[in-house]
Amino acid sequence: MKDLTGKTAFVTGGASGIGLGMARVFARAGMNVIVADLRRDHLDEAEAVLRADGVSARVRLMQLDVTDRTAYAAAADEAERAFGKVHLLCNNAGIGLARSIGQASYADWDWAVDINLNAIFTGVHLFLPRIRRHGEGGHIVNTASMAGILQYSGAGIYVTTKFAVVGFSEALRAELAPEGIGVSAFCPGGVRSNIRDYEKTRPERFAVTQEGGTAAPGPGFSFNEADRARLASLTASPEEAGELVLQGIRDNALYIFTAPEFRPGIEERFAAIQRAIGHDEAREQAALDLIPNLVGSPIYREA
Ligand SMILES: NC(=O)c1ccc[n+]([C@@H]2O[C@H](COP(=O)([O-])OP(=O)(O)OC[C@H]3O[C@@H](n4cnc5c(N)ncnc54)[C@H](O)[C@@H]3O)[C@@H](O)[C@H]2O)c1
């Protein structure tokens, strides 16, 4: 989508951090925006911010738990009642559950997968038919993370969900390309937000582990003062992240990144894969003739 003026965006987790950054940038660019979020306090704060931006007339805020499929379907209906058509879905709600796989409980796993991955499918399942129906084109942005491209130890569940979001986005992009509906995997590095507050929203059904104990809070990260200052210089603001997403939509970018400092890690990872797979020109050519979609997918070349 090149011309976004007058189009409508639905942003999950839109009342805080990156989601609010996107909402502000989209509204300032002349889009209608639905801000959907679980937390009432975040919605109230976002409402004040968006009012101060002078964009309230183009914004609707709604309380939504993206893991509740019935409520999500009702929210999609409400979005269409408010603005007629939805063109852009930003599957952004997520929890930064920073726990190693070895320490995690069933509850940790189920909760993170429910929000970070399952809800992304729910969003697509609900909005894709609506985007197809109006026929004006559309775009879907799935917020993964740098942790969707590079693992970091101590956060194995998070890493697993975010890698899945990248794969989901690539597959969906290939599926929807013939229909002119774009898909981007958004992989931010550090962005200032409330992501460490995730335990505040842990629902009752995931509170007690199946092992019988109470799920312990995640360890979080520990940095000294000097590290913290250096880290701040590498951390983007939510609005900067939102601007990069807006540009990514206009360019129909497959990947949207915020943090070039991760490039060496990406190069190392792909070099390791290349070393492991080896190289056999005759086999590669034979496979390209048989299964070009998998061996050399056009979605990587287009991006
Ligand atoms: N901040 C970063 O550095 C960073 C880096 C990489 C990826 N991300 C990803 O960005 C996305 C947004 O995170 P953020 O950093 O802005 O954090 P944030 O906590 O500031 O915002 C997330 C919002 O999602 C909402 N939310 C949580 N569970 C929900 C649910 N079940 N239904 C609806 N809304 C729900 C929260 O209430 C919150 O307002 C997440 O997917 C996160 O994994 C963040």
The ligand as a Gaussian input file, in Angstrom:
#p B3LYP/6-31G(d) Opt

LIG

0 1
 N       10.482000      -3.174000      23.235000
 C       11.378000      -3.914000      22.612000
 O       12.576000      -3.695000      22.779000
 C       10.934000      -5.010000      21.689000
 C       11.914000      -5.634000      20.894000
 C       11.524000      -6.642000      20.023000
 C       10.192000      -6.988000      19.926000
 N        9.246000      -6.382000      20.711000
 C        7.850000      -6.800000      20.542000
 O        7.075000      -5.641000      20.339000
 C        5.719000      -5.901000      20.700000
 C        5.214000      -4.762000      21.558000
 O        5.937000      -4.741000      22.768000
 P        6.409000      -3.417000      23.517000
 O        7.859000      -3.501000      23.681000
 O        5.820000      -2.221000      22.882000
 O        5.796000      -3.686000      24.972000
 P        4.651000      -2.963000      25.807000
 O        4.472000      -3.828000      27.003000
 O        4.987000      -1.530000      26.027000
 O        3.374000      -3.046000      24.868000
 C        2.680000      -4.250000      24.669000
 C        1.197000      -3.993000      24.813000
 O        0.528000      -5.222000      24.542000
 C       -0.558000      -5.325000      25.434000
 N       -0.968000      -6.722000      25.601000
 C       -0.368000      -7.690000      26.320000
 N       -1.094000      -8.811000      26.275000
 C       -2.180000      -8.542000      25.509000
 C       -3.300000      -9.288000      25.094000
 N       -3.452000     -10.560000      25.487000
 N       -4.226000      -8.697000      24.308000
 C       -4.080000      -7.405000      23.915000
 N       -3.050000      -6.639000      24.288000
 C       -2.102000      -7.202000      25.079000
 C       -0.045000      -4.726000      26.742000
 O       -1.130000      -4.309000      27.560000
 C        0.800000      -3.572000      26.241000
 O        0.046000      -2.372000      26.210000
 C        5.743000      -7.263000      21.389000
 O        5.288000      -8.245000      20.488000
 C        7.208000      -7.467000      21.729000
 O        7.540000      -8.834000      21.813000
 C        9.607000      -5.396000      21.580000

